[in-house]
Amino acid sequence: MPYQLFWRGPLEAFWHYREKAILESREKQQATNFSAWIQGLYVREALGSVYHLFNALAGKEPKIFPYPSKPFGTGEPELPAQEEERRQAVVQMIQEHNLLMKVITQDKGAQRDGTDSM
């Protein structure tokens, strides 16, 4: 909060800045918790992939899980193939919506004319 606004501004400004600081603190805490959760998930997967080596009760043919190829949640951008797949899905949804709207408007027009489309 700026000095001038704190001392000479309206009282409500203080409460707005306080609320903003609280929200930013919560968001930072949630981001930290999520990062810790992702790291824990990676550790669980990594230990699960080698658990059968240290477990005497695992049996002769335990189920083997692959070791993770890279850390989770590295923030890497999506692959172009995934982006293209998502774009095609959106285009298809728009086309289906437009087709549905066209059918609905035709049915309403037929009902106004007194004819039935079926």
Buried (B, 14 or more C-beta within 10 A) or exposed (E): EEEEEEEEBEEEBEEEBEEEEEEEEEEEEEEEEEEEEBEEBBEEBBEBBEBBEEEEEEEEEEEEBEEBEEEEEEEEEEEEEEEEEEEEEEEEEEEEEEEEEEEEEEEEEEEEEEEEEE
